[in-house]
């Protein structure tokens, strides 16, 4: 079944903090606060855009949906009700918010208005990292909110960032482990990207903060992706969306429009290298799932070239019986 998300951005509205990394206008490409009429217009456009037979969900992004003015929040939800009642929004509504703005009262309201999925911008489960980056909540807030959301029957999504100010690979790995213990339905992983007009930009330009490079982000995020995959948790996003403002204006960090594919390629490289390391150098055939061939080969044949440098001349072929990340090697 095809899935269609109708995204409505509520940029930095209601958030009580100015987090170190946040520039919602650059991230989302939006600066205007949406009106209820904008919600209706987005749904009408989607109805005319060929969503027949798809799972359709309206998504309010921006990271602080339950922190905005209550009357305004309800007006946005109310605008979606005709499309829920008609069956067009057959997957209801998804919202993104802060873990410290979740309680029984707001969850009851969200349930009443057809919200099915709630994503929490947790970013880290290390309190020192959260404090340094001006998040305004704790790891315990994330745990409490996650458990409460699940108790109401919502789909739980958790979002994390790597490479934040004061962060190291070890605390990102620990964050992933603690996410897994909370059993979210989905996860998003965002390597830090330094955007102009943020605290991180000031720290970066002063030399106080060293942001991980793209290659360093790929190495770490590939391990995180594999951890969540083994736990059966769906990573629905890895890296910022390829917005023009981000591409043109970011200062440094782990940004690439095809970041997930690069990370998946790194997983395949590690698996292929491990499978070959006890074998003599020479020619080999590597079999993977048909849909995974390009990832195994690597962007611009990066993986094949790296294996060649180690003395293994490899060809990759596909097999419909294989699953993602599954592979075999033979001469």
TAHU-V518641 format. One record per helix or strand. SS is the DSSP state (2 for helix, 1 for strand). FROM is the first residue (numbers start at 0). LEN is the number of residues. Records with the same first field share a line. If there is no record, write none. Layout:
SS=FROM-LEN  FROM-LEN
This chain:
1=2-7  54-7  92-5  114-9  154-8  185-6  192-2  233-5  251-2  281-8  311-8  326-4
2=23-5  35-13  64-3  69-16  98-3  103-9  126-6  138-13  168-13  198-8  213-17  243-6  258-18  289-8  298-11
